[in-house]
Amino acid sequence: MRIAPGAVIGWDMAAALALAQALGINPLIAAELLPEIEAVMVRKMNEQMEGRRNG
């Protein structure tokens, strides 16, 4: 993950694509789908972090 102070800003896409390749996932499909999955993950992680800060 790429993070900034207090927030998740994304994935290390090179690592994510390497993992997909190691798992036998077609790299073109991974490259197409990972950014959309990343966006949801970033939004949800930041919502959870914000909830913990606000108690």
CHARMM-style PDB file with segment names, atoms N, HN, CA, C and O in Angstrom:
ATOM      1  N   MET     1       0.822  -1.178   0.000  1.00  0.00      PROA
ATOM      2  CA  MET     1       0.000   0.000   0.000  1.00  0.00      PROA
ATOM      3  C   MET     1       0.871   1.248   0.000  1.00  0.00      PROA
ATOM      4  O   MET     1       1.973   1.263   0.548  1.00  0.00      PROA
ATOM      5  N   ARG     2       0.355   2.273  -0.618  1.00  0.00      PROA
ATOM      6  HN  ARG     2      -0.541   2.260  -1.064  1.00  0.00      PROA
ATOM      7  CA  ARG     2       0.981   3.585  -0.543  1.00  0.00      PROA
ATOM      8  C   ARG     2       0.171   4.377   0.475  1.00  0.00      PROA
ATOM      9  O   ARG     2      -1.055   4.449   0.395  1.00  0.00      PROA
ATOM     10  N   ILE     3       0.876   4.966   1.429  1.00  0.00      PROA
ATOM     11  HN  ILE     3       1.873   4.907   1.494  1.00  0.00      PROA
ATOM     12  CA  ILE     3       0.176   5.715   2.463  1.00  0.00      PROA
ATOM     13  C   ILE     3       0.787   7.096   2.635  1.00  0.00      PROA
ATOM     14  O   ILE     3       1.952   7.331   2.315  1.00  0.00      PROA
ATOM     15  N   ALA     4      -0.024   7.986   3.141  1.00  0.00      PROA
ATOM     16  HN  ALA     4      -0.971   7.795   3.401  1.00  0.00      PROA
ATOM     17  CA  ALA     4       0.409   9.329   3.541  1.00  0.00      PROA
ATOM     18  C   ALA     4       0.020   9.452   5.007  1.00  0.00      PROA
ATOM     19  O   ALA     4      -0.760   8.637   5.499  1.00  0.00      PROA
ATOM     20  N   PRO     5       0.529  10.428   5.704  1.00  0.00      PROA
ATOM     21  CA  PRO     5       0.146  10.563   7.113  1.00  0.00      PROA
ATOM     22  C   PRO     5      -1.377  10.616   7.277  1.00  0.00      PROA
ATOM     23  O   PRO     5      -2.031  11.557   6.829  1.00  0.00      PROA
ATOM     24  N   GLY     6      -1.918   9.594   7.924  1.00  0.00      PROA
ATOM     25  HN  GLY     6      -1.386   8.830   8.289  1.00  0.00      PROA
ATOM     26  CA  GLY     6      -3.342   9.559   8.208  1.00  0.00      PROA
ATOM     27  C   GLY     6      -4.238   9.083   7.091  1.00  0.00      PROA
ATOM     28  O   GLY     6      -5.459   9.146   7.234  1.00  0.00      PROA
ATOM     29  N   ALA     7      -3.689   8.605   5.972  1.00  0.00      PROA
ATOM     30  HN  ALA     7      -2.697   8.554   5.855  1.00  0.00      PROA
ATOM     31  CA  ALA     7      -4.550   8.173   4.872  1.00  0.00      PROA
ATOM     32  C   ALA     7      -3.856   7.127   4.003  1.00  0.00      PROA
ATOM     33  O   ALA     7      -2.637   7.131   3.832  1.00  0.00      PROA
ATOM     34  N   VAL     8      -4.673   6.243   3.467  1.00  0.00      PROA
ATOM     35  HN  VAL     8      -5.663   6.240   3.606  1.00  0.00      PROA
ATOM     36  CA  VAL     8      -4.208   5.303   2.453  1.00  0.00      PROA
ATOM     37  C   VAL     8      -4.435   5.982   1.102  1.00  0.00      PROA
ATOM     38  O   VAL     8      -5.522   6.499   0.847  1.00  0.00      PROA
ATOM     39  N   ILE     9      -3.428   5.984   0.244  1.00  0.00      PROA
ATOM     40  HN  ILE     9      -2.545   5.564   0.452  1.00  0.00      PROA
ATOM     41  CA  ILE     9      -3.603   6.652  -1.054  1.00  0.00      PROA
ATOM     42  C   ILE     9      -3.574   5.687  -2.228  1.00  0.00      PROA
ATOM     43  O   ILE     9      -3.834   6.093  -3.361  1.00  0.00      PROA
ATOM     44  N   GLY    10      -3.267   4.424  -1.984  1.00  0.00      PROA
ATOM     45  HN  GLY    10      -3.056   4.095  -1.063  1.00  0.00      PROA
ATOM     46  CA  GLY    10      -3.319   3.471  -3.086  1.00  0.00      PROA
ATOM     47  C   GLY    10      -2.450   2.261  -2.844  1.00  0.00      PROA
ATOM     48  O   GLY    10      -1.874   2.073  -1.772  1.00  0.00      PROA
ATOM     49  N   TRP    11      -2.378   1.446  -3.881  1.00  0.00      PROA
ATOM     50  HN  TRP    11      -2.846   1.598  -4.752  1.00  0.00      PROA
ATOM     51  CA  TRP    11      -1.554   0.242  -3.865  1.00  0.00      PROA
ATOM     52  C   TRP    11      -0.275   0.496  -4.620  1.00  0.00      PROA
ATOM     53  O   TRP    11      -0.192   1.405  -5.445  1.00  0.00      PROA
ATOM     54  N   ASP    12       0.709  -0.304  -4.334  1.00  0.00      PROA
ATOM     55  HN  ASP    12       0.642  -1.042  -3.663  1.00  0.00      PROA
ATOM     56  CA  ASP    12       1.912  -0.379  -5.161  1.00  0.00      PROA
ATOM     57  C   ASP    12       1.516  -1.273  -6.333  1.00  0.00      PROA
ATOM     58  O   ASP    12       1.523  -2.499  -6.219  1.00  0.00      PROA
ATOM     59  N   MET    13       1.171  -0.651  -7.460  1.00  0.00      PROA
ATOM     60  HN  MET    13       1.165   0.345  -7.553  1.00  0.00      PROA
ATOM     61  CA  MET    13       0.643  -1.410  -8.595  1.00  0.00      PROA
ATOM     62  C   MET    13       1.663  -2.391  -9.173  1.00  0.00      PROA
ATOM     63  O   MET    13       1.285  -3.457  -9.658  1.00  0.00      PROA
ATOM     64  N   ALA    14       2.937  -2.047  -9.127  1.00  0.00      PROA
ATOM     65  HN  ALA    14       3.244  -1.181  -8.733  1.00  0.00      PROA
ATOM     66  CA  ALA    14       3.948  -2.993  -9.614  1.00  0.00      PROA
ATOM     67  C   ALA    14       3.900  -4.269  -8.782  1.00  0.00      PROA
ATOM     68  O   ALA    14       3.973  -5.371  -9.326  1.00  0.00      PROA
ATOM     69  N   ALA    15       3.777  -4.124  -7.475  1.00  0.00      PROA
ATOM     70  HN  ALA    15       3.718  -3.229  -7.033  1.00  0.00      PROA
ATOM     71  CA  ALA    15       3.696  -5.293  -6.601  1.00  0.00      PROA
ATOM     72  C   ALA    15       2.388  -6.047  -6.828  1.00  0.00      PROA
ATOM     73  O   ALA    15       2.382  -7.278  -6.847  1.00  0.00      PROA
ATOM     74  N   ALA    16       1.292  -5.330  -6.998  1.00  0.00      PROA
ATOM     75  HN  ALA    16       1.297  -4.330  -6.982  1.00  0.00      PROA
ATOM     76  CA  ALA    16       0.000  -5.972  -7.228  1.00  0.00      PROA
ATOM     77  C   ALA    16       0.005  -6.758  -8.537  1.00  0.00      PROA
ATOM     78  O   ALA    16      -0.512  -7.873  -8.595  1.00  0.00      PROA
ATOM     79  N   LEU    17       0.582  -6.185  -9.576  1.00  0.00      PROA
ATOM     80  HN  LEU    17       1.002  -5.278  -9.529  1.00  0.00      PROA
ATOM     81  CA  LEU    17       0.661  -6.895 -10.860  1.00  0.00      PROA
ATOM     82  C   LEU    17       1.604  -8.088 -10.780  1.00  0.00      PROA
ATOM     83  O   LEU    17       1.348  -9.122 -11.397  1.00  0.00      PROA
ATOM     84  N   ALA    18       2.681  -7.957 -10.033  1.00  0.00      PROA
ATOM     85  HN  ALA    18       2.889  -7.117  -9.532  1.00  0.00      PROA
ATOM     86  CA  ALA    18       3.603  -9.089  -9.856  1.00  0.00      PROA
ATOM     87  C   ALA    18       2.908 -10.223  -9.107  1.00  0.00      PROA
ATOM     88  O   ALA    18       3.083 -11.394  -9.443  1.00  0.00      PROA
ATOM     89  N   LEU    19       2.120  -9.874  -8.092  1.00  0.00      PROA
ATOM     90  HN  LEU    19       1.977  -8.922  -7.819  1.00  0.00      PROA
ATOM     91  CA  LEU    19       1.376 -10.881  -7.354  1.00  0.00      PROA
ATOM     92  C   LEU    19       0.355 -11.569  -8.259  1.00  0.00      PROA
ATOM     93  O   LEU    19       0.216 -12.792  -8.225  1.00  0.00      PROA
ATOM     94  N   ALA    20      -0.351 -10.792  -9.060  1.00  0.00      PROA
ATOM     95  HN  ALA    20      -0.238  -9.799  -9.087  1.00  0.00      PROA
ATOM     96  CA  ALA    20      -1.319 -11.366  -9.992  1.00  0.00      PROA
ATOM     97  C   ALA    20      -0.626 -12.346 -10.940  1.00  0.00      PROA
ATOM     98  O   ALA    20      -1.135 -13.438 -11.193  1.00  0.00      PROA
ATOM     99  N   GLN    21       0.518 -11.957 -11.453  1.00  0.00      PROA
ATOM    100  HN  GLN    21       0.932 -11.071 -11.247  1.00  0.00      PROA
ATOM    101  CA  GLN    21       1.261 -12.834 -12.358  1.00  0.00      PROA
ATOM    102  C   GLN    21       1.686 -14.117 -11.642  1.00  0.00      PROA
ATOM    103  O   GLN    21       1.579 -15.208 -12.203  1.00  0.00      PROA
ATOM    104  N   ALA    22       2.166 -13.987 -10.409  1.00  0.00      PROA
ATOM    105  HN  ALA    22       2.253 -13.101  -9.953  1.00  0.00      PROA
ATOM    106  CA  ALA    22       2.580 -15.158  -9.642  1.00  0.00      PROA
ATOM    107  C   ALA    22       1.407 -16.096  -9.376  1.00  0.00      PROA
ATOM    108  O   ALA    22       1.592 -17.307  -9.247  1.00  0.00      PROA
ATOM    109  N   LEU    23       0.203 -15.536  -9.293  1.00  0.00      PROA
ATOM    110  HN  LEU    23       0.054 -14.553  -9.397  1.00  0.00      PROA
ATOM    111  CA  LEU    23      -0.993 -16.348  -9.078  1.00  0.00      PROA
ATOM    112  C   LEU    23      -1.572 -16.893 -10.378  1.00  0.00      PROA
ATOM    113  O   LEU    23      -2.576 -17.605 -10.364  1.00  0.00      PROA
ATOM    114  N   GLY    24      -0.940 -16.562 -11.500  1.00  0.00      PROA
ATOM    115  HN  GLY    24      -0.124 -15.984 -11.511  1.00  0.00      PROA
ATOM    116  CA  GLY    24      -1.394 -17.071 -12.790  1.00  0.00      PROA
ATOM    117  C   GLY    24      -2.539 -16.290 -13.399  1.00  0.00      PROA
ATOM    118  O   GLY    24      -3.227 -16.791 -14.289  1.00  0.00      PROA
ATOM    119  N   ILE    25      -2.753 -15.073 -12.935  1.00  0.00      PROA
ATOM    120  HN  ILE    25      -2.193 -14.666 -12.213  1.00  0.00      PROA
ATOM    121  CA  ILE    25      -3.822 -14.228 -13.475  1.00  0.00      PROA
ATOM    122  C   ILE    25      -3.292 -13.490 -14.697  1.00  0.00      PROA
ATOM    123  O   ILE    25      -2.177 -12.967 -14.685  1.00  0.00      PROA
ATOM    124  N   ASN    26      -4.086 -13.452 -15.732  1.00  0.00      PROA
ATOM    125  HN  ASN    26      -4.992 -13.876 -15.742  1.00  0.00      PROA
ATOM    126  CA  ASN    26      -3.709 -12.769 -16.965  1.00  0.00      PROA
ATOM    127  C   ASN    26      -3.365 -11.318 -16.642  1.00  0.00      PROA
ATOM    128  O   ASN    26      -4.200 -10.609 -16.081  1.00  0.00      PROA
ATOM    129  N   PRO    27      -2.155 -10.855 -16.980  1.00  0.00      PROA
ATOM    130  CA  PRO    27      -1.743  -9.490 -16.622  1.00  0.00      PROA
ATOM    131  C   PRO    27      -2.594  -8.401 -17.256  1.00  0.00      PROA
ATOM    132  O   PRO    27      -2.767  -7.337 -16.661  1.00  0.00      PROA
ATOM    133  N   LEU    28      -3.127  -8.639 -18.441  1.00  0.00      PROA
ATOM    134  HN  LEU    28      -2.986  -9.503 -18.924  1.00  0.00      PROA
ATOM    135  CA  LEU    28      -3.995  -7.626 -19.058  1.00  0.00      PROA
ATOM    136  C   LEU    28      -5.294  -7.464 -18.286  1.00  0.00      PROA
ATOM    137  O   LEU    28      -5.791  -6.350 -18.116  1.00  0.00      PROA
ATOM    138  N   ILE    29      -5.838  -8.573 -17.823  1.00  0.00      PROA
ATOM    139  HN  ILE    29      -5.434  -9.477 -17.961  1.00  0.00      PROA
ATOM    140  CA  ILE    29      -7.058  -8.505 -17.024  1.00  0.00      PROA
ATOM    141  C   ILE    29      -6.760  -7.832 -15.685  1.00  0.00      PROA
ATOM    142  O   ILE    29      -7.530  -6.983 -15.233  1.00  0.00      PROA
ATOM    143  N   ALA    30      -5.654  -8.203 -15.052  1.00  0.00      PROA
ATOM    144  HN  ALA    30      -5.029  -8.892 -15.418  1.00  0.00      PROA
ATOM    145  CA  ALA    30      -5.275  -7.595 -13.774  1.00  0.00      PROA
ATOM    146  C   ALA    30      -5.098  -6.081 -13.930  1.00  0.00      PROA
ATOM    147  O   ALA    30      -5.570  -5.309 -13.095  1.00  0.00      PROA
ATOM    148  N   ALA    31      -4.425  -5.664 -14.988  1.00  0.00      PROA
ATOM    149  HN  ALA    31      -4.042  -6.291 -15.667  1.00  0.00      PROA
ATOM    150  CA  ALA    31      -4.186  -4.237 -15.217  1.00  0.00      PROA
ATOM    151  C   ALA    31      -5.496  -3.488 -15.445  1.00  0.00      PROA
ATOM    152  O   ALA    31      -5.605  -2.307 -15.114  1.00  0.00      PROA
ATOM    153  N   GLU    32      -6.476  -4.165 -16.003  1.00  0.00      PROA
ATOM    154  HN  GLU    32      -6.387  -5.124 -16.272  1.00  0.00      PROA
ATOM    155  CA  GLU    32      -7.773  -3.539 -16.248  1.00  0.00      PROA
ATOM    156  C   GLU    32      -8.595  -3.430 -14.965  1.00  0.00      PROA
ATOM    157  O   GLU    32      -9.259  -2.419 -14.737  1.00  0.00      PROA
ATOM    158  N   LEU    33      -8.553  -4.462 -14.132  1.00  0.00      PROA
ATOM    159  HN  LEU    33      -8.013  -5.284 -14.317  1.00  0.00      PROA
ATOM    160  CA  LEU    33      -9.420  -4.518 -12.962  1.00  0.00      PROA
ATOM    161  C   LEU    33      -8.835  -3.896 -11.703  1.00  0.00      PROA
ATOM    162  O   LEU    33      -9.571  -3.326 -10.898  1.00  0.00      PROA
ATOM    163  N   LEU    34      -7.526  -3.997 -11.520  1.00  0.00      PROA
ATOM    164  HN  LEU    34      -6.927  -4.460 -12.174  1.00  0.00      PROA
ATOM    165  CA  LEU    34      -6.922  -3.537 -10.264  1.00  0.00      PROA
ATOM    166  C   LEU    34      -7.191  -2.066  -9.925  1.00  0.00      PROA
ATOM    167  O   LEU    34      -7.455  -1.771  -8.759  1.00  0.00      PROA
ATOM    168  N   PRO    35      -7.140  -1.136 -10.871  1.00  0.00      PROA
ATOM    169  CA  PRO    35      -7.416   0.266 -10.486  1.00  0.00      PROA
ATOM    170  C   PRO    35      -8.817   0.482  -9.911  1.00  0.00      PROA
ATOM    171  O   PRO    35      -8.992   1.291  -9.000  1.00  0.00      PROA
ATOM    172  N   GLU    36      -9.808  -0.229 -10.432  1.00  0.00      PROA
ATOM    173  HN  GLU    36      -9.666  -0.886 -11.172  1.00  0.00      PROA
ATOM    174  CA  GLU    36     -11.157  -0.079  -9.896  1.00  0.00      PROA
ATOM    175  C   GLU    36     -11.268  -0.682  -8.507  1.00  0.00      PROA
ATOM    176  O   GLU    36     -11.913  -0.111  -7.628  1.00  0.00      PROA
ATOM    177  N   ILE    37     -10.640  -1.838  -8.306  1.00  0.00      PROA
ATOM    178  HN  ILE    37     -10.116  -2.302  -9.020  1.00  0.00      PROA
ATOM    179  CA  ILE    37     -10.634  -2.477  -6.992  1.00  0.00      PROA
ATOM    180  C   ILE    37      -9.870  -1.598  -6.001  1.00  0.00      PROA
ATOM    181  O   ILE    37     -10.288  -1.435  -4.854  1.00  0.00      PROA
ATOM    182  N   GLU    38      -8.759  -1.039  -6.448  1.00  0.00      PROA
ATOM    183  HN  GLU    38      -8.420  -1.172  -7.380  1.00  0.00      PROA
ATOM    184  CA  GLU    38      -7.949  -0.159  -5.604  1.00  0.00      PROA
ATOM    185  C   GLU    38      -8.769   1.033  -5.118  1.00  0.00      PROA
ATOM    186  O   GLU    38      -8.697   1.397  -3.944  1.00  0.00      PROA
ATOM    187  N   ALA    39      -9.538   1.636  -5.999  1.00  0.00      PROA
ATOM    188  HN  ALA    39      -9.597   1.340  -6.952  1.00  0.00      PROA
ATOM    189  CA  ALA    39     -10.323   2.820  -5.632  1.00  0.00      PROA
ATOM    190  C   ALA    39     -11.312   2.505  -4.515  1.00  0.00      PROA
ATOM    191  O   ALA    39     -11.480   3.300  -3.591  1.00  0.00      PROA
ATOM    192  N   VAL    40     -11.963   1.356  -4.596  1.00  0.00      PROA
ATOM    193  HN  VAL    40     -11.827   0.710  -5.347  1.00  0.00      PROA
ATOM    194  CA  VAL    40     -12.908   0.958  -3.552  1.00  0.00      PROA
ATOM    195  C   VAL    40     -12.169   0.707  -2.247  1.00  0.00      PROA
ATOM    196  O   VAL    40     -12.610   1.144  -1.185  1.00  0.00      PROA
ATOM    197  N   MET    41     -11.039   0.001  -2.327  1.00  0.00      PROA
ATOM    198  HN  MET    41     -10.681  -0.354  -3.191  1.00  0.00      PROA
ATOM    199  CA  MET    41     -10.262  -0.304  -1.130  1.00  0.00      PROA
ATOM    200  C   MET    41      -9.787   0.978  -0.448  1.00  0.00      PROA
ATOM    201  O   MET    41      -9.885   1.098   0.773  1.00  0.00      PROA
ATOM    202  N   VAL    42      -9.281   1.920  -1.210  1.00  0.00      PROA
ATOM    203  HN  VAL    42      -9.202   1.822  -2.202  1.00  0.00      PROA
ATOM    204  CA  VAL    42      -8.783   3.177  -0.648  1.00  0.00      PROA
ATOM    205  C   VAL    42      -9.920   3.918   0.058  1.00  0.00      PROA
ATOM    206  O   VAL    42      -9.747   4.397   1.179  1.00  0.00      PROA
ATOM    207  N   ARG    43     -11.060   4.012  -0.584  1.00  0.00      PROA
ATOM    208  HN  ARG    43     -11.200   3.622  -1.494  1.00  0.00      PROA
ATOM    209  CA  ARG    43     -12.199   4.717   0.007  1.00  0.00      PROA
ATOM    210  C   ARG    43     -12.626   4.053   1.318  1.00  0.00      PROA
ATOM    211  O   ARG    43     -12.835   4.738   2.319  1.00  0.00      PROA
ATOM    212  N   LYS    44     -12.753   2.739   1.318  1.00  0.00      PROA
ATOM    213  HN  LYS    44     -12.583   2.182   0.505  1.00  0.00      PROA
ATOM    214  CA  LYS    44     -13.214   2.028   2.512  1.00  0.00      PROA
ATOM    215  C   LYS    44     -12.184   2.081   3.644  1.00  0.00      PROA
ATOM    216  O   LYS    44     -12.551   2.266   4.805  1.00  0.00      PROA
ATOM    217  N   MET    45     -10.907   1.922   3.316  1.00  0.00      PROA
ATOM    218  HN  MET    45     -10.610   1.771   2.373  1.00  0.00      PROA
ATOM    219  CA  MET    45      -9.865   1.992   4.349  1.00  0.00      PROA
ATOM    220  C   MET    45      -9.855   3.374   4.997  1.00  0.00      PROA
ATOM    221  O   MET    45      -9.760   3.484   6.220  1.00  0.00      PROA
ATOM    222  N   ASN    46      -9.950   4.418   4.196  1.00  0.00      PROA
ATOM    223  HN  ASN    46     -10.027   4.329   3.203  1.00  0.00      PROA
ATOM    224  CA  ASN    46      -9.943   5.776   4.736  1.00  0.00      PROA
ATOM    225  C   ASN    46     -11.194   6.062   5.568  1.00  0.00      PROA
ATOM    226  O   ASN    46     -11.121   6.775   6.568  1.00  0.00      PROA
ATOM    227  N   GLU    47     -12.345   5.509   5.161  1.00  0.00      PROA
ATOM    228  HN  GLU    47     -12.404   4.929   4.348  1.00  0.00      PROA
ATOM    229  CA  GLU    47     -13.560   5.651   5.963  1.00  0.00      PROA
ATOM    230  C   GLU    47     -13.374   4.982   7.326  1.00  0.00      PROA
ATOM    231  O   GLU    47     -13.762   5.544   8.350  1.00  0.00      PROA
ATOM    232  N   GLN    48     -12.783   3.788   7.344  1.00  0.00      PROA
ATOM    233  HN  GLN    48     -12.467   3.331   6.512  1.00  0.00      PROA
ATOM    234  CA  GLN    48     -12.548   3.086   8.604  1.00  0.00      PROA
ATOM    235  C   GLN    48     -11.576   3.860   9.483  1.00  0.00      PROA
ATOM    236  O   GLN    48     -11.792   3.984  10.689  1.00  0.00      PROA
ATOM    237  N   MET    49     -10.525   4.374   8.895  1.00  0.00      PROA
ATOM    238  HN  MET    49     -10.350   4.273   7.916  1.00  0.00      PROA
ATOM    239  CA  MET    49      -9.540   5.143   9.666  1.00  0.00      PROA
ATOM    240  C   MET    49     -10.176   6.407  10.241  1.00  0.00      PROA
ATOM    241  O   MET    49      -9.907   6.768  11.387  1.00  0.00      PROA
ATOM    242  N   GLU    50     -11.002   7.070   9.468  1.00  0.00      PROA
ATOM    243  HN  GLU    50     -11.220   6.777   8.538  1.00  0.00      PROA
ATOM    244  CA  GLU    50     -11.683   8.277   9.933  1.00  0.00      PROA
ATOM    245  C   GLU    50     -12.623   7.957  11.084  1.00  0.00      PROA
ATOM    246  O   GLU    50     -12.714   8.724  12.043  1.00  0.00      PROA
ATOM    247  N   GLY    51     -13.322   6.832  10.998  1.00  0.00      PROA
ATOM    248  HN  GLY    51     -13.249   6.209  10.219  1.00  0.00      PROA
ATOM    249  CA  GLY    51     -14.228   6.408  12.056  1.00  0.00      PROA
ATOM    250  C   GLY    51     -13.486   6.142  13.357  1.00  0.00      PROA
ATOM    251  O   GLY    51     -13.995   6.456  14.433  1.00  0.00      PROA
ATOM    252  N   ARG    52     -12.306   5.574  13.277  1.00  0.00      PROA
ATOM    253  HN  ARG    52     -11.893   5.318  12.403  1.00  0.00      PROA
ATOM    254  CA  ARG    52     -11.515   5.306  14.480  1.00  0.00      PROA
ATOM    255  C   ARG    52     -11.012   6.596  15.118  1.00  0.00      PROA
ATOM    256  O   ARG    52     -10.919   6.700  16.341  1.00  0.00      PROA
ATOM    257  N   ARG    53     -10.689   7.578  14.276  1.00  0.00      PROA
ATOM    258  HN  ARG    53     -10.764   7.493  13.283  1.00  0.00      PROA
ATOM    259  CA  ARG    53     -10.204   8.857  14.810  1.00  0.00      PROA
ATOM    260  C   ARG    53     -11.320   9.615  15.518  1.00  0.00      PROA
ATOM    261  O   ARG    53     -11.090  10.311  16.507  1.00  0.00      PROA
ATOM    262  N   ASN    54     -12.533   9.465  14.992  1.00  0.00      PROA
ATOM    263  HN  ASN    54     -12.720   8.900  14.188  1.00  0.00      PROA
ATOM    264  CA  ASN    54     -13.668  10.217  15.551  1.00  0.00      PROA
ATOM    265  C   ASN    54     -14.389   9.448  16.653  1.00  0.00      PROA
ATOM    266  O   ASN    54     -15.383   9.921  17.204  1.00  0.00      PROA
ATOM    267  N   GLY    55     -13.888   8.285  16.961  1.00  0.00      PROA
ATOM    268  HN  GLY    55     -13.081   7.901  16.513  1.00  0.00      PROA
ATOM    269  CA  GLY    55     -14.327   7.558  18.099  1.00  0.00      PROA
ATOM    270  C   GLY    55     -15.495   6.726  18.061  1.00  0.00      PROA
ATOM    271  OT1 GLY    55     -15.847   6.110  19.067  1.00  0.00      PROA
TER     272      GLY     55
END
